[in-house]
Amino acid sequence: MKLLPNNCRIGKMSVVPKNWKTTKGKIAKSNLKSEWYIVYRFYDDNTGKVRQIKKEV
């Protein structure tokens, strides 16, 4: 968990597809056509709210 300004935090980020580092050849080409995104959780300790963020790449 990483601390941010204004009493906020961010959780661990993950990339989809999960095998983005290890794909080669035909599988890598098919992954280029699929949807890629980054997912993480944002915690606002001032309000007590948690949001899951999905950022398309």
Buried (B, 14 or more C-beta within 10 A) or exposed (E): EEEEEEEBBBBEEEEBBEEEEEBEEEEEEEBEEEEEEEBBBBBBEEEEEEEEEEEEE
